[in-house]
Amino acid sequence: METRRSYCGLCHPRCGMLLHIDNGKVVKITGDPDHPITHGALCERGRLMLDHIYHPDRLNYPLKRVGARGEGKWERISWEQALDEVAEKLSKLRDEFGAETLTFTHGTKRTYHWDCRRFFNLFGSPNTCGVNTICMCPSCATEYATYGGMAMGSDIVHSQCVVMWGCNPSKSNPMGVAPMVAAARKNGAKLMVVDPRKTPEAEKADLWLQIRPGTDLALMLGWIRHIIVTDLYDKDFVANHTVGFDELKVAVESYTPEKVEEITSIPAALVVESATMYATAASAVIPFGLGLDKQGVNSTQCARGRAILRAITGNLEIPGGDIFSQAANVGLVHDWEYLECNDMMPESQKAKQLGADKYPFFGFPGWERNYAANQKLPRGYCMPPEAWQSNLAHAREVMNAIITGKPYPVKAAITLASNPLLSLPNTQQVFEALKALDLYVVMEYYMTPSAAMADYVFPASTTVEQPELWLTGGFCVACPQGIDPIEERKDSYYFYRQLGLRLGQEEYWPWETVKDVYDHCLEPVGLNFDKLAEQNGLFGEREFRRYEKDGFGTPSGKVELKSSIFEELGADPLPVYKEPVWSPKSDKSEITEEYPLILITGSRYMPMYHSEQRQIEKARKKVPDPLLSIHPDTAAELGLSEGDWAVISSPHGSIRQRVHITDAMHPKMVDAQHSWWFPERNEKLPDLFGVFESNTNMLCPDSPEFCSPEIGSWPHSALMCKVERE
């Protein structure tokens, strides 16, 4: 039996994996004990990879729609024919309506993302969009504006205080953050959890702050005020390396512990105790947590609040703190922004980016300001902001343009490893938009509800069928391709390069394979992909407090507690808390009366990820149906028992899920699992795999009053609902 090294890509981390191969077929998968980051660990999601590779429902050949859209009638065609026809249609649409007529929806990183951005920049369309608006990207763009990089390198293991804020790593990052938290605890670190649910981390924490959903920013402002008025801030760092402190002090003056208690439901004494614990620790981290990015009106300013807390306590760029700089040698590797060809987008096309007039911070205007400030740092100090991550059209505006043709016609869309009917809010609007397209192209692993609406469907290779670089601030690791692609599956680089070659982009796709691209990226450090794999990664020593010599990648060169980029673009330069539109404390009492429960969605659960793994039998045995978590007292009051089907309704729509009774929930709130559809159901309309039945995005609004004014992040939590027995 042969053993080959490869990696898992069923969620974000690229955990090391061994493929055990007999007669050319993978028969067993185990963790790679020699992997320099994950050391042989695989979560239960990763252990599904074998089922994913050979699943009988996998797409293996290009398909062309031959019936009406959504009728489920397909013809198998060759890659050459499919690419030729798609390229010809795109060329004609561009000639008639302009390059901006093409849009794209992002998914989570199963495929490469820079290749999509490269293609769109060369094609001339500024209209890539997707879940980026509520997934890490608000934090990314905001942190670049505040201190010139994103602190994804939290030194958790060596920290003396770990604050898990809107983060549940046992479900979302069990092989990355979770073991680091465990190691920090073993080293004596305090653990604090801010979460409305009693998560496994909350049960083990020194302090658990059961916050009312959607009010996290108020708690942050209360912490900032307490740290300032009690002189717990780092006076040297604030005086020498920040701007805007005096204005910040005035902005948070009203957020007393008592006011914070009134807003958040956290006792005033606990507000004081928690702020003191964080500020007085020798070192402290607040690792990234998705929970803050999906809070709608407050999401962007939550990211600002977290960044400000790190700064005023002196916990940026120190051992045991939050780190955004790179190891010097790792920083020399050509990164993803380098590959995106952002300089090829004409100014006239940038101006057509849908939503940039409403949310300039998250379009070209904001990204270009962040990029220019970041470039003042020495090369390799910090990754520049990637355009695929924080320079986007707004999905709502894109869908409106498809349906109405205003401000101009959007006639074509490409979707890669993304399922917009499950990932975007206002599902009915997304459905109407997909129906209205002249050309819809999907590259996927399985036939999904969104793929079932396409004109062409291309088969995507599994991560073990394609190589990848795992590049972060601290390391660069080669992720080897484990097996040849099965049947006619291809990677996304092949797809975009072949389309590009057919559309006049030849000189910009000089590398035949993605491995050739990675060889090019590694040239500055004297390596190629195979050599990097052979030496088991590129690592470098962290340099701390580099800001003392090089400053920060902001317009002022300092941490901007009051953001000049926000101010220039007409956004609040200092954090300002806004009560969610639907909430027990809003002025819409009629909503609260009819919909008395606070609803959150989007929480991670194993072994599934987003809308994926629903086809895999082992996963469905563990989670066969969508679950609504509810407190025992609330369930009893509503006449609900474990396993009952219940109807969850918001002012925006209704869905059904099964009841799961748990004391992890507050009696006044419920948690509905997101992204549910049913592959065993009929793909044809009107059923469309049951996409409208249990999909929480049917409950989520996306109109402007619900979205953050800086970025347009829509809410997946802090909504209101009612629950009734079906």
N, C-alpha and C positions, 0 to 999 in steps of 0.2 A: 504494500500500500504506500502511495506517495503522499507526502505532506508538503503543502505550499503555504507560504505566508500571504495573508491578505488583510482585509479590514472590514469592519461593519460600518454601514452608513444608514441604518434604519432610524437614526435620529441625528442630532448635530455632531457629537464627538465621533472620531474615527478610531474606534477601539480596535486593538490588534486582534487578529483572528487567524486560526490555522484551519486550512481546508484539507481534510483527509480524503484522498481520491483513490478510487478503485475502478479499474477499467475505464478510465477517462471521466468518471462521474463522481461528484462530491457525495460522500456517504455519511460524513460526520463533520461537525464543526465544534471546535474548542477555542478557548482563549489562548492567545500567544504569550507564553510566559516571558519571552525575551523582548516583548514590546517595551520601548523605553518610557512610555507614559502609563499604559493601562496594566502592564505586568501580568497578563493572563486573565484579567477579570472580564466577564461578559454578563450583561444583565439579561433578564428573561426576554426582553425584546430582541436582543442580539441572537439569542438562541433560537429565534424563529427564522433565521436567515436561510437555512436549508429548505424549509417549506416555501419560502419566498422565491428562491432560485428556480425551483422546479414545479411551482404551482400550476395545475392544469389550466387555470384561467389567465395565465400570463399572456400578454400580447407578444407575438413573435414575428409578425409580418406587417408591413404597411397595409392599411385599409382605406378604401375610398367609399364614401357614401353613395349609394345608388338609388335609394328611396327618398321619401320626404325626410326632412330633418327630424330626428328623434324617432324615426320609424324602425330603426334597428336593422336596416338592410345595408350590407356591406359587400364590397368586392375586394378580394386580395389582389394587390398590384405590386410591382417591383419598387425598390427605393428610387431607382432612376426615373421611372415614370412619375412617381409621386412628387419627387423634388422638382422635376421639370414642370409639372403642372402647377405646383404651388408657386414656383418662381415666376412663371408666366402670368399667373393671376395677380401676384403682388406687383409685378412690373406694370401691368395695365392699370391697376388701382392707383399706384403712385403717379402714373402719368395723368390720370383723370382728376384725382383729388389731392395730390401731394403726399409726401412721405408720411405726414402726420396722420394719415388715415389708418395706419397700422398701429395696433397696441399689443401689449404683452401682459400676462398675469404671472407673477412670481409664485413659486412654492417654497417650501422649506428646502434646505440645501441637500438634495439628493443628487442633483446634477451640478455642473459647473455654472456659476452665475456670471462671471466676467465675460464669457463667450456670448451670452445673450446681449449684454450691454454693448460689447464690441460690434455685434451685428447691427443693433439698432442705431448706434451712433453713426455707423457707415451708411446705413440705409437712409438716415435722416429723420427718424421719428423720436421725439422726446417722451413718448407716451408709454413707458413701462410702468406698471402699477402692480398692486397686490397686497398681501398681508404684511408687507414691510411696515406699513403705516401703524400697525399695532404690535409689532414683534421685533424688539431689540432696537429698531431703527430710530424711534423717538429718543431713546436713551443715547444712541450713538451720535446723532446730529447735535443733541443738546450738550453732551459732554465735550464735543469738539469746540462748540461755541464758548464753553466755560473755561476749559483748560487745554484744548488743542489735541485731545485724543480720547479714546474710550477705555475706561479702566476694566478691561476684561481679564486682567492678570492679577486679581486679588490674591495676595500672599496669605491665604487662609491658614495654612499649616502653621505658620509662625506668628499668627496673630494672638493677641490676648483677649480680644472680644470680637465675636462673630455675630453680626446682625443679619438674620435671614428675613428680608423685607419683601413680601410678595413673592417668595421663592420657596419651593417645596422639592429640594433636590432628590429625595428618596424616590420621587416619581418622575421628575423632569431630567435629572442628571445623576443617576445612581452610580455611574462609573467615574464621574469627574468630581463634582463639588461635594457630593455626599461623603466619600471617604476622606476628603481633605478636612471637612468639618469634624469627622470622627477623630482624625489625627490631632487637630487643634485642641479638641476637648481632652484628649489624652495628655496633651502638653500643658493643660491647666487653663485653657481659654474659657471665658464665660460665653454662653450661648443665649442670644435673645431672638425671639421670633415675633414678627408683626404679621399677623394673618387672621382673617375672620374665622378660619376653620381650625379645629384642634388637629393639626397635622401630626405625623410621627415626630417631626422635629419639635413641634410645640410641646408635646408630651415630655420631651427630654430637656427642655430649655430651663435656664435659670429664671428667665422672665418670659412670659407669653402675654402679648398685648393683643387682645381680641378686638380688633378695630372694626368699626362700622364700614362696610365696603364703600369705596369711593372717597374716603376722607383722609387718606394717607398724607396728603400734602399739609393738611392742618396740623397733624402730629409733627411732621418735619419742621414746620414753622414754629411750633411750640418748643421743640428741641433746640432750634437755633436761638430762639429768644432766651431760653433758660441758660444755654451755654454762654451767651453773651453777658447777660445780667449778673451771672455768678462768676464771671471772669475765668471760665473754664476753657476758653478758646486759646489757641496757640498764638500768643501776642507777637512773637518774632515772625512767624510765617505770615500772619495777616498783615503786619506792618510792611514787610519787605517784598511780599510775593503776591499780593492781591490788590484789586481796585474795587471800590464800591462798598466798603465795609460800613461807613457811616450811613449810607442810604439803606443798606440792608438792616441795620439796627433799627432805623425808623420804621421800615416796612413790616417788621415782625413784632413791633411793640405791643400790639393789641392781643397777641396770641398767648395769653396767660394760661397756666395749667387749667384753670377753671373754664376758660373759654374752650380750650382744646377738649376737655372732658365733655362739654355740652355738644360739641360737634362730633367727636369720634366715639363716644361712649366708653372711653378709657378713663378710669379714675385719675383725678388730678395728681394724687400722690404717686401713682405709677408712671405718669408722664414725667415727673421730676426724677424718680428713681432710675428710669430707663435712660433718660438723657444724661444723667450723671454717670451711669455705668459706662455708656459709650464714650463720653468725653474724657473721663479720667483714666481709661485703660492706657497702658504704655503704647499699645498699638491696637488698631481696630479696623475692621473691614465691613463694608456693606456690599456684598457681591450682587451682581446683576440679578434681578428677578423680573420675570415677565409680567407679574401681577400689576406692576406700576404702569406698564405700557398700554394696558387695555382699559384704562379708567375714563376714557372719553375726555371731557372738558379739562380735567386736571393732569392728563398723562404727561404732557411735555413739561409742565412745571414741577411734577413729581421728580422727573429726572433732574431738573435744576436743583430741587431741594436736596436730593441725595448727593449731587456733586458739591454743593455748597457745604454740606455737613462734613464731607471728607476733607474739604479744604480748610475750613476754619479750625478744625481740630488737629491739623497738621498730619493727617493720615494719608496724604498723597505721596507716592514715590518714596516710601520708607519700607524697611523690612517689617513684615507683618501688616502692611497697609494695602491700599488700593493702588495698582500700578498700571500705567498705560504705555510706558516707553518700551523699547525693544532692546534685547541684547544686541550689542553693536554688530557682530558678524551676521546674525540672523537678519538684521535690518537691511543688509546689503542685497538680499535676495529680491529679485524683481517681484513686486506684489501684484495683487489683483487690479488695483487702480491703474497701474502701469499698463496692464493688458486691455483695459476697457476702451482705449482710443477716445477719451472724452473730448480731446481737442479737435476731433473731426466733426463735431456737431456744429453746424452753422448757427450764427447768432440769430438769424431770421427764424430758424426752427426752434431754438430754445424759447423764444417768445411765444410759441404756440403750445407749450406744455400745459395740458389740461389740469386746472386746479391751482396753478402757480399764482394766479391773480388773487386767489383767496388764501392760499397757504404758501407764501413765498419762501418761508424758512425751509420748507421741505422740498422745494424745487430747485431749479438752477440758481436763483438768486442767493439762497441760503447756503447751498453746497459750495458754490464758487467762493463765497466769503470764508467759509470754514477751510476750504482747500488752500486759499491764498495765505491765510494766517498760519496754517500748519506747515506750509513750505518754508517759513522763516526758520524752522528748526533745522539742525544739521541733517544731512541725508542719513537715513537709517535710524534716527532717534525714535521716530514713531510712525507707524503706518499712516499714510494719508487717508482721508475719508473716501470710501469707495462709493461710486455713484449708484451702483445697484442697490446699495443699502440705505442711502439717505438723500437721494435725488430722484424723486418720483412724481409722476402724475397721480392725481387723486382718483381712486377707484370709482367713487360715486360720480365724479364729473365725467369719467370715461364712459361709464354705463349710460349716463344721461345723453352724452354725445352720440353714442351708438343708436339709441332709441329715437332721439329727436333730430339728429343731424346738425345740432347747434352746439358750439359756435361754428363747427364745420363737420362734415361727414366723417365718421369713423366706421370703416367698412370691413376691416379685417383684424383678426386677433390670433396670436400664437400663445399657447399655454404649454408649459413644460413641467411635468411632475407637480402640477398644481390642480386644484379642484375648486374653481371659484364658486360653484354652487354650494360648496360646504365651507369655504374659507372666508368669503366676503359677507358682510351684513346685507340686510334687505334682499333676501334670496329671490323674492318674486321679481324685483327689478333686474337682478343679474340674469335670471331666466329669460325675461323679455329681451334683454340685450343680446344674449347668445342666439336667440331665435332670429333677431333682426340682422345679424351679420351676413355679408356677402361671402365671406371666406373665414372659416374657423378651423385652425390647425392645432392639433394636440399631440404631444409626445408623452407617453405614459407607460406604466407597468401593467395596468389592468384597464378594462373598460369601466370607467367611472361615470357618474351622472353627467359630469361636464363633457367627458370624451364622447358620450353617447349623443351629444348635440353637435358634434364636429362634422366637417366635410372630409377631412383627412386625419387619420390616426397613425402615428409612427410608434414603433416599439422601442422602449428605452431599456438600456442595459442596467443590470443590477450593479451596485457599487463594487462587488467582487469581480465583475466583468470589465472593470475599467480602472486605470491608475489615478492617483490623486496626490497632491501635496497638502499636508496638514501644516499650515503656516500660521503661527501666532507670534506674539511679541517675544516669547521666550524660547521658542524652538521651531524647527522645520523638520518634519518627518515624512519620509516616502511611504505612501500607502500603495503597496504593489497590487497589480491586477492578478487575481488568483486563477482565473480560468478564462478561456476564450469565450467571447459572447455566444450565447446559445441561439441557434437558428439565425434570424436576421436582426437581432437586437443591436442597437448602436448607442454610443455615448452622445451627449448633447453637443460636444465640440464638432463631431462629424456632421451632425445635422446643420449647425449654423455655418460651418465652413462650406459645405456643399451648396447651401442656399446662397451664401455670399459669392462663391465662384460663379454662380449662374446670374448674379445680379450686378456684376461689374466691380466686385471688391477684390479681385485676384491678388493685387500687390499687398493687401493687408492680411492675408491668410497664408504666409509662406511656410508654415509648419504643417506637415501632412497629418500628424497625429498629435494628440494631447501630450503624449510623452515627449515628443519633440519640443513642445511648448515649455514643458517643465525643465528639459535640458537647458533651454535658453534662459529660463528664470534663474537657474543655479550657476550660470557662467560667472557672475561677479564673485562668487565664493570658491571658484575652482572645482566645482562638482558638476556631475550630471545625475539624473534620476537613479540610475543603477548604482553609482558610487554612494549616493546618499543612503540608499537602501542597505548597501553592504556595510556601511559604518554605523547603521542604526540611528540615523538622525543627526541633525546639526543643532548644537546647544551652545549657549554662551553665558557668561557671567552677567548677572544683572548689575547695572550701575544705579545706585540710589541717589536721590537728591540732585539729579543732573540739572534741575531748574536753577540751581545756584550759579551754574556757569552759562547755561543756554537759554534760560527763561522758559516760557510756555508758548505754545503755538496759537496765540490769540492776537487780535489786533494790537492790544496793549503790551503783549509779551508777559502778562501776568494772569493769574486766575481772575476771571471777571465775575465777581459776585453779582455785580450789575452788568449785564451783557450788552456790549455795544452793538453786536450783530443783531440781537433781538430788537434793540431800540431802533436801529437803522431801518429794520424791516417792518416797523410799526407794531411789534409785539411787546408785551410787558417785559421790561428788562430785569425786573425783580419778581420772584414768585408771588402770585396772588391766588388764594384759594377761592374756588367757585363751588357752590352747592350743586350736585348733579341735578339735571332737569327733572328726572323722576326720583324722588327720594322721600322718606318720611318727614323731612324738614324743609322740603321745597314749598313754594307757594301754590302748588297744584294739588290742593287737598282732595279734589275729586278723583285724582289718580290714586292717591293713597287709600281712599275709602274703598274703591273697587278692587285695587291690587295691593293688598296689605303686606306682602312678603317681599323682602329684598332678594333679588336674584343675582347670582354670579354664574358665569359660564367660562369655559376655557381652561378649567383646571386639568392638569395632566393626570393620567391614570395608566397603569401598566396592564398588559404589555402593548397596548395600542398607542399610536402616535398620530395626532391630528386626525385626518379622515382615513388613515392607512390601517393595514392589517385586518380589515373586516373580513377579508376572504379566507384568512388562515384559520383552519379548524381549531388548532390548539389555543389561539387567542380567543376565539369565540366561545370555547368551552369555559374559559375563565371569566369572560365578560360577554355573555350571549346577547344581551339587550342593553339599550341605553338606560342609564340609571339617574334618578333624581334623589339626591341625598337630602334628608329632612330630619329634624329633631323628633325624638319619640313623643314629646308633649304636643307638638304641632300636628304630627300624624294622627294622634289620638283625637285631637280636637276636630280634625277634618274627616275622621272615619276611615283612615287609610291604614292598610296593613302591609307588611313586607311583601314585595313582589306584585302588588296591585299595579295595574296600569292607571296612570293619572294624566289628566290634561293640565298642562302648564300654559297659562295665557298671560301675555303682556298687552299693553295698548297697541302693540304692533302686530300681534298674531298669536296663534296657538299651535302647540305640538303635543305629542304624547310620549311619556317615558315611564319606566317601571320605578316603583318606590323602593328606596333603600333607606332604612331607618338607622340613624347613627347619632350618638351624642357629640360627634365631632362638629355638628352644626349648631349655630345659635338658634333658639326657638323662633326668631323673627326673620330667618333667612333660609334659602334653599340653594343648592348647587346642582345645576343640570349639566350632564356630560355633553361636550360639544362634538360637532362634525360627524353625526351618525347618519349612515345610509345602509342599505341592505343589498349586498351583491347577489344574494340568492333570489331576489325579486326580479321582475320583468324590467328589462332595460328600455322598453318602448314607452313612449308617452301614452297615457298621462302618468303612469306609475313612476317611470324614470328611477328605478331602484329605490323607490320610497323616499326620495330626497326631500320631500316637503313634510314628511310625517313626524320625524323626531329631531330634526335639524335645528339647533338652538339659534342659528342665525335668522330663522324665521321670526324670532322674538326681538332681534337687535336692530335698532334704528340707525340711520346714518345721515340724517338731515343736519344742517350746519349747527343748530343750537345744541346738539348732543356731542359735537366733536371739538377737540382741542383747537383753539383759534390759531395756534402757531403751525400745526402740522396736519390737522384734520383727523386725528386718531378717533375712531368711533368706540363706543363703550361695549365691552363684553361683560362688565360687572357693574355694580351699583345701578341696576335696573329694578323695576318693580313688577311683581306678578301675583297671580292668584293660582291656587292649585285645587283641583277638584277630582274626585274619583270618577273614572271613566264609566 
